Amino acid sequence: MSATQATERKITTAPVLEVFASIQGEGLYVGEPQVFVRLFGCPFRCRWCDTPGSLALPEKPRARLDLSGGRRHADGWASPFQAATWIASAESGSRRTVSVTGGEPLQWPGFVRSLRRFVAPRRVHLETAGGHPRALAQVLPAVDHVSLDLKLSEDLDPPVPLPVEEPEQGIVSTLDAPPVGRLEWAQARAACLFSLRGHDACAKIPFSGNHPASRYAPLLDDVAGIAAEMPVVLQPITALPGAEGVIAPGRELFDELTEMALSRGLHVRLLPQVHRSLHLP
């Protein structure tokens, strides 16, 4: 293997936590049968995170694979080609859309960017917290849909950067430093929305009863001002065990946020996490 091939292999691998087939429970394609590729590693600390096991990057990650022949485990560091073989084995018959989730998939832009050519003609969907606008712009040509979370900075604890090696000499890193505070998150949000104009995407706003409707106005204003054609999904936060202090939103907040979105001319829908209601992964 040449030095160039070795470097390319290094920057396109990613730590896979799990691969499984299920139903998309969130966003614009809710209810669609998909295969999910969940990656380890996320620097963000959402107080209502529903996949806390995906945050840290283990020293030796192991992938949990729910394949048509049963469950097995494998070395988690995977190339796009290896991930594609797992995806095909997770399908019980027909090809499904592939949803790359996490963790934060944009921690591994080389993997996301390279996956498409190995899984074609399947669609590739990306789920992201929206904190890495440069990486998002880089992978956009290789994904068919983006589900972009728009979060309040108050709902995040200080970020915890991943212990990822520095890029090889001559390779420019596409990762932005994790946003901290209201201003930096607003800048990242605006940059992501700008990149997604005209792209198949949705803005997903998780909301809880911890904040008044007015606090979400800047998120809706940014969508209306930058990417007004983008559908907005208002997602009530599902308070899981361990999510201390998270208050479930009520009907009044549902109505207020929906009206705020409509008054800005946005295409809005209110959707809970459907897979949780159906007891699906």
N, C-alpha and C positions, 0 to 999 in steps of 0.2 A: 504494500500500500504506500502510495506516495505521500509526501508531507502535506500536499494540498488536499488529498483525499481524506487523510487522517483528521485534518482541521475541519473539513466540511462535515465529517461524521460526528465530530465532537460538538459542533454548534447546532446540529440538527437532532440530537438525541434529547430525550426528556424523561423525567421520572414519572412513570405511570403508576397511579394508585389502583385504578380498577377499570375494567372494560365490561359493559353489560348492556343488554337490550331491555328497553322499557318504553314508557310513554312520556313524552315531553310534558312536564307539569307546569311550566311557566312561560310567559311571554307570548309572542305573536303566533307561534306554532303549537300552542298548547293542545294536547290530545294526539299529536302525531307520533306514530311509532318511530323510534330512533335507536341508534346505538350510541352509548355514551362512553367517551374516553375521558376519565377524570385524572388530572395531573396533580402530583404533589407540589406544594410550595406556594405560599401567598404571604406577602409582607403586610397585608392589611389585617386589621383586627376589628371586624364588625362585631358589635356587642350581641347581635342576634344571629351570628353565623350558624347555619344549619349543617355544615360539614367541617367541624373543627379538626377532624382527623386528617384533613388535607392541608392544613396550614404549614406545619413544619416539614422540612426536607430531611428525611432520615439519612444516616450515614450510608446505609445499604437498603435502599427502597425495594420493597417487594410488591409486585402487581397481583391483585386479586382478579381472576379472570372467570367470569360466568359465561361459559361457552355452551354451545348446543349439546356438547357431549358431557357437560357437567362442570363443576368448579375445579380450578387448579390455580397454582401460584407459580410465579416466575420472577426472574430478575427484573426489577422495575425500570432500569435504564433501558429505554427502547428507542430504536430508530423508527422513522415513519413507516418503513417497509414492515418491520416487525409488528408495529401497531396495526397496520392494515391487515395482516394475517389474522390477528386476534379479532378485529372487527368482523371480518368475513366469517370467522368461526362462531361469533356470537349471534349471527343472524340464523334464524331457524329455517329460512328459505329465501324469500325475496330480499333484495337489497334495501337498506334503510338509509335515511339521512344520518350523518355522523355529527354528533354534538360534542365539541371539545370544551370541557369545563374544568373546574378545579375546586380548591386552589385558585390560582390566577394563571390561566394559560399564556398570557402575554409575558410571563417570566421566561418563556421558552419560544420566542418568535421564530427561530429557525425551524423548529419542529412543526409549528402550526403552518408556516409557509410551505413546507415541503410535503405535508401530508396529502394534499389534494391529488397529486399525480399518482399516488399509490392507491387511492380509494375511488378514483373516477370510475364510472360516471355518477357516483353518489354525491349529493350535496354535502358541503361542510359548513356547519354552523358553529359560531364562536360565542361563548358566554364570558363576559369580562366585567370587572369592577370599574373600568374606565380610568385607571390611574396611570396608564402607560400610553399616552397618545402617540409618541413616536413609534413604538412597537406596533400599535394598531394600524397606523398608516402604512407600515411596511408589509403587514400580512394581508391587508384588505384585498389585493388582487387574487389572493388564494382562498378566500372564504366567500360563501354565497349569502350568508346572513350573519348579522351581529346583534346579539342581545346585550345592550349597554345598560348597566346599572347606573343610576344617578342617586348618589348617597348624600346624606347630610354629614358634615364633618363631626357634628356632635355625637353621631352614632358610632364613631370609630375611636378606639384607643390608639396610642402611639404605634406607628408601624414598626415591624421587626424585620429588617432586611435579611434576605436569605444568604447563607454561606456559599455563594456561587463564585467560582473562579473568575478572575479577570479575563477579558477577551484576549485572544492571541494578538501578538504585535501585528499591526496592519489591519486589524479588524475593528471597525467602529461599533461600539455598543449602541443598541437601539433602546436600551432601557432608561427611562427617566427615573430620577430619585422618587421614592414614594411621596405623594403629596401629604402635607401636614397642615392642618388648619383650614379655615373657611376660604381664604384667598387662594391658596395653592390648589385646593380641590375645585374651585370655580374656574381657574385657569385650565386645569386638566379637562374638566367637563366641556368647556367651550372648544378646546382643541379637538376632542374626540367627536363632538357633534359636527364640527366643521368638516372633518374627514369623512363623516358618514352621510353627508348630504348627497341625495341621489342614489344611495346604496340601499339594498334590502336590509333594513335594520329596524329595531324598536328601542325605545327608551323605557326601561323598567324602573319604576320608582317604588322601592320598598318603604312602607310607612307604618309607624306604630302610633299608639295613643300617648306617647311621651311628649309629642310636640303638637302645637296648634297648626291648623291648616296653613296659616300665613307663613310659617317657616319654610314650607315647600314651594312658595311662590317663585323664588329665584330659579329653581330647577325648571319649572314650567315656563318661566319667562325666557330662559336660555333656549329651550326647545323651540318655542314660538319664534324667537328672534333669529335663530341660526338654521334650524332644520324643521320648519313648520310642517312639512309633509310627513314627518316621521311619526308613526303611531306611538302612543303613550300607554303603557300598561301600569296601572296603579295596583300594587301588590301588598295586601295586608300582611304584616309580618306574623309568621307563625312562631309563637313563643315556645321554644323547646326547653326541656329540663336543663338547668344550668345557665340559662339566659336570664340572670337575675336583673330585676328592675325593668324588664321589657313589658310594657303595657299593651295588651291587645287593643287595636282600634275599634271604635264602635260606629254605629249607623250615621251619627251626626257628622263624623269626620269623613266617612265614605261620601256623603252627599256634598259636603263642602269642597273636597278635592275634585270630585267629578265636575262640579259646576265651575270651579276655577279653571280647569282644563278646557271645558267647552267654551267658556267666555273668551278664551285666547285663540279660539278657532282650531283647537287641536283635535285629532282623532284619538279618542280615549276609550279605554275599557277597564273595568275593575275585575281583577282575577285573583283568587287565592292560589296557593300552591296546590294544584289539583292532585299531584302524585301523593301528597301527604294525606289527602282525603281518601284516596283509593288504597292507601297503605302499600305504595309501590316505591322502589328505590329511586 
